[in-house]
Amino acid sequence: MDFLNYHYYCHGNLASAGSLKDIPLNRLNQKDIEAFHNRLESTPTVANRVLAVLSFVFAWDSKRGKNRLFKGVNPCLRIEKFPETKDNKFMSLFITRNDLNCRVKLNG
């Protein structure tokens, strides 16, 4: 018996066993997704985007009807997102085309 199966049978879930790719799809649950989301807490924007993508994939799969890969309810639902702070640094680096034309004319 490998580590993941051993961990699952001993603890009842795989939330702390490893990455999501190591969890069989038929055993994946909300606790696993939440644990994965919490591991990304130091980068809240990334964590929230990953959660959004996972939720999108499970929603897409639920629309497949008989060909669904995941048989349960979307495990990403009702997982609280982390608060995000707006980063204004990017806006200060943005140069419009008009700014560039003015600089070329002034320097040229």
C-alpha atoms as one frame of an Amber mdcrd trajectory, in Angstrom:
protein
   0.000   0.000   0.000   1.476   3.368  -0.997   1.689   6.415   1.268  -1.426
   8.151  -0.092  -3.665   5.119   0.305  -2.216   4.487   3.772  -2.829   8.110
   4.751  -6.378   7.989   3.387  -7.297   4.831   5.280  -5.730   6.052   8.516
  -7.018   9.630   8.491 -10.098   9.521   6.260  -8.993  12.310   3.930  -6.048
  13.306   1.812  -6.010  17.015   2.628  -2.530  16.919   4.126  -1.087  14.074
   2.047   0.347  16.045  -0.850  -0.670  18.026  -3.902  -4.037  17.743  -5.619
  -2.563  15.682  -8.438  -1.849  12.925  -5.909  -5.505  12.592  -4.893  -7.695
  10.241  -6.929 -10.569  12.211  -8.446 -13.198   9.956  -6.884 -11.772  10.750
  -3.408 -11.313  14.505  -3.860 -13.467  16.570  -1.516 -13.926  20.116  -0.276
 -11.418  19.650   2.567  -8.716  18.766   0.034  -9.444  21.864  -2.069  -9.592
  24.041   1.046  -6.265  22.673   2.332  -4.682  23.355  -1.064  -6.129  26.895
  -1.079  -4.805  27.497   2.443  -1.302  26.410   1.418  -1.285  29.343  -1.005
  -2.303  31.855   1.682   0.978  33.785   1.375  -0.060  34.735  -2.170  -3.782
  35.482  -1.750  -4.408  36.663  -5.311  -2.845  33.514  -6.749  -4.750  31.350
  -4.261  -8.054  32.952  -5.240  -7.340  32.628  -8.974  -6.435  28.954  -8.575
  -9.673  28.401  -6.674 -11.616  30.177  -9.434 -10.008  28.024 -12.145 -10.688
  24.816 -10.225 -14.288  25.883  -9.679 -14.649  26.618 -13.401 -13.303  23.172
 -14.306 -15.691  21.397 -11.922 -18.617  23.502 -13.216 -17.639  22.628 -16.802
 -17.460  18.950 -15.918 -20.897  19.046 -14.273 -22.388  20.141 -17.614 -21.020
  17.088 -19.417 -23.954  14.905 -18.368 -23.235  11.170 -18.535 -19.571  11.723
 -19.414 -18.740  13.495 -16.136 -15.346  12.769 -14.614 -16.268  13.988 -11.108
 -19.517  12.595  -9.739 -20.015  14.913  -6.743 -20.952  18.549  -6.194 -18.359
  21.205  -7.057 -15.936  20.973  -4.074 -14.844  24.611  -4.555 -18.232  26.006
  -3.582 -18.433  27.860  -0.277 -14.673  28.055   0.227 -13.918  31.517   1.522
 -11.513  33.526  -0.606  -8.633  35.474   0.876  -8.804  39.282   0.969  -6.725
  40.823  -1.781  -4.905  44.139  -1.869  -4.799  46.198  -5.004  -1.352  46.668
  -6.462  -0.901  50.167  -7.881   2.696  49.521  -8.930   1.562  48.105 -12.254
  -0.370  51.262 -13.080   2.691  53.415 -12.519   4.645  51.327 -15.042   1.979
  51.604 -17.717   3.003  53.968 -20.536   0.372  55.057 -23.009   1.089  55.505
 -26.670   0.642  59.287 -26.331   3.244  59.398 -23.541   5.672  57.527 -25.745
   5.062  59.882 -28.709   5.627  62.936 -26.497   8.911  61.541 -25.175  10.158
  60.744 -28.664   9.356  64.270 -29.896  10.984  65.884 -26.885  14.127  63.818
 -27.198  14.259  63.852 -31.016
